[in-house]
């Protein structure tokens, strides 16, 4: 796809995020979707494509909004699903399969209103080869690569804790962040141990909320009042079905592959990126992102964060909304990472970084099973 051929023209979150016990999954989706469509300066009648996760949600969203679709995507590969939706939607627009696409997310991750229970079938790979050995929750699944990563890369517990500290500095500037009080490395290390090496402050929040994005062609975007965020490069990849089958516990092949696709398509390199969002279900994931995407060399990520380079005033602002550790995490956080990248290139983020022209957003699905990468810019090449 030619860089800049498609633009995000609408982006919005639900009016409330965090704890929203009076809204269902569907209501959160619809609230965010209507806000994004209005942000784009479009109407429901202008939308002809819908993407969301699950087997029926895109259809249900389209039905409830009155959208007559000619393109639908229900790709569901974990928290980076919305990265893949965006990539697929951009391709659909370029090919003429759709003219304006709505990508919607809504989850009642905390209140569980309208949510299906978690299910790990006994005949699945996870049910057969991991759960019987005590790997039964997301925190315990991620310990497998995290411990090897820390050992192989020389990452200390203090450096791991620094990820949470850095992101809380950004969250302190964001009125919508669920956790805003500043914390120290010591605060992180004395917080409750959840699954070694993860303390509570190194684990993502559990929240309710929704978000939505509207895409159209760059030519059509030029006729709208909305600020466009041009899509310069995209990538997607998968590696395994269960975390114990990673080719290398100290590196995500899916991260490396999806990010290299995005950089190649955009014709850019890490030095060209002003702002970075890396999905942070747990504190170690941004460290993988820094290394696997090529922003630092293997083994340098821990010191890079601890020295303040990703914090306010640093050379590579990262997870500037506070991330899943401090801003919000509904269960599939990818939508909110995309929202912040879009806000930064539009110049309208709560903790706006001066001079952001390009932003790289990296998503993860499951335990490094899947990955999606998007590069946004505020100017069309």
Secondary structure by P-SEA (a helix, b strand, c coil): cccccccccbbbccccccccccccaaaaaaaaaaaaaaaaccccccccbbbbccccaaaaaaaaaccccccccccccccaaaaaaaaaaaaaaaaccccbbbbbbbbccccccccccccccccccccccccccccccccccaaaaaaaaaaaacccccccaaaaaaaaaaaaacccccccccccaaaaaaccccccccccccbbbbbccccbbbbbcaaaaaacccccccccccccccccccccccccccccaaaaaaaaaaaaaaccccccccbbbccccccaaaaaaaaaaccccccaaaaaaaacccccccccccccccccccccccccaaaaaaaaaaaaaacccccccccccbbbbbbbccccccbbbbbbbcccc
